[in-house]
Amino acid sequence: MAELTEELSSVKAEEPGAPTKDVRVHPNPDPVGDSRAGTPTVIVDDLHIIYRVYGAATEAEKGNAANALMRLLKRQGRPQMKEVHAVRGVSFVAHHGDAIGIIGRNGSGKSTMLRAIAGLLPPHSGAVYTDGQPSLLGVNAAMMRELTGERNIVLGCYAMGMNPAQVKEKYDEIVEFSGIGEFVQFPMSTYSSGMGARLRFAIASAKAHDVLLIDEALATGDRDFKRKSQERIKQMRDQAGTVFLVAHNLDVIEETCNRVIWLHKGKIKMDGDPKAVLAAYNSA
Amino acid sequence: MSQPESAIADAQAGGPSNGTPDKGQEPLAKLAERYGLRRAIARPSLPVYLRQLWERRHFVMTYATSRNVSKYSNSALGQLWQVLTPLMNAGIYWLMFGLILGADKGVQNYPAFLITGMFVFTYTQRSVSSGAKSISGNLSLIRALHFPRAALPFAYTIQEFQQLLISMGVLVALVLVTGETPTWFWLLIPVALLLQTMFNIGASLVLARVGSTARDLNQLLPFIMRTWLYASGVFFSIQGKVVGAEGDVFRQWIADIMYFNPAAAYIELMRDLLMESHAPRPYIWYVCIFWAVFALIGGFWYFWRAEEKYGRG
């Protein structure tokens, strides 16, 4: 494991001014019972992601029809199409039983990196190697606000790839865990934002994942639900899964994670023990 | 996930990666190999892809039904619109083309002729236009979950198929009202619908891929669809208008080309089955079967070729 640690610090050293020198990676300071614990599950190797964004025109280019026609005549490409270099050369290794928090400002590439780990965004260069299929806790994209909670549970479970028997088996558990009670009969558009978030988390976490990627899911919900969801994340880690957690809420990260990666402008600024990284992040 | 990594995924990732710059350390790619980790993005082979799609059949069906339920959930009449919309459409076209423009000359039982054409064409038109949006309109879903992307065009076409089943009930009732009597040929209606559905799925797979990159397609589609509508002989008989009574060879040749248009062929086929007075060109069945098989296989292959690129934005 020593060579990895050194390698990570070599990546971090690219960012000057970051207090990275003494930070050591803790692959697994909280050992779990599984024999696979400590072996790599996700390897991110010099990952670059470039997004193409449409409609990001500057004031001068902003389009009336005449401008658009002139561009066509002059054979200029579409100026609205901008490339955003969201992740710029990130490398790290995650292990069985890790819960890795990812922090950073808005637009620092956190969500993009998660999507790349999940295999949902093709890398521009570099590669992501994974053991099994990482899943993003993003079942809400399949859900429909006009439909009842009941229908959404079924739809969400199928969207995650369950079969009808599994859906039947998990249904009650999901309703119970979400704690929305009789609201399950009502359309989701009538839910409060907390209730919606609880139902989404309950559905998404109903399936066993090898590698689970959570993007800001725990920001909403009351105190009680936060505790429940943190317990469930811990359970997943105990089953030797790997959990990635993106959050702006730093206490959640501190309570849940055993390692924190700080992304800044698409690069790793710091990577290591939660206390050290969070302290540096807070003072930055 | 024991899938062979595709050459495309390799090429996209910039070939075998040269992980660490420092000498003497194990490159990350080697480490990944040692622990048997795989690239996250790889296009499955066609048989694997087909199997994955089959495993997601419950999702496809539930997604289609859910979209149908949510579509009318805000209107007072709700699901009744599934019947009202085709009825009102048929009424307007009958008023326009049957009564005002008098396009019914030379066509026996023009109301049945018109509404059959209208309903059959609407099914293909709606499948194709919604298929074109099935990828570009679902980027958040594609970026959040793993599933064979072909599930989306399939779900959209099946959603239209569910609506069609209701429309077919209306159509059969209307055709009976116009004086047609049921024949044994009516038993072949499901076969005709199956062929048309195969074509629709294939066409929407093609347009889903095109629409995922060509963002201007959605602006163009209404015009393409309207042209297609007029060229498909919905309001008039291609044979009657183009060839007329004289039976000119060259004109017959043009008409035969127009009947090769899949929409025209499926319309003719359905009219043949439903209306006793209607006699289509003898080759219509072959055209319909050809388009069904060709579109489904070709469209599926074409869609699968870009599987790992959907969601790139």
Interface residues (C-beta under 8 A of the other chain):
Chain A: E3 L4 E6 E7 S10 T39 P40 T41 V42 I43 V44 D45 D46 Y51 R52 V53 Y54 S91 V93 R115 A116 I117 A118 G119 L120 L121 P122 P123 H124 S125 G126 A127 V128 Y129 T130 D131 G132 Q133 P134 S135 L136 G138 V139 N140 A141 A142 M144 R145 E146 L147 R151 V154 L155 Y158 A159 M160 G161 N163 P164 P187
Chain B: M1 A9 Q12 A13 G14 S17 N18 G19 T20 P21 D22 Q25 E26 P27 L28 A29 L31 A32 Y35 G36 L37 R38 R39 A40 I41 E55 R56 H58 F59 T62 Y63 S66 R67 V69 S70 S73 N74 N138 S140 L141 I142 R143 A144 L145 H146 F147 R215 E308 K309 G311 R312 G313
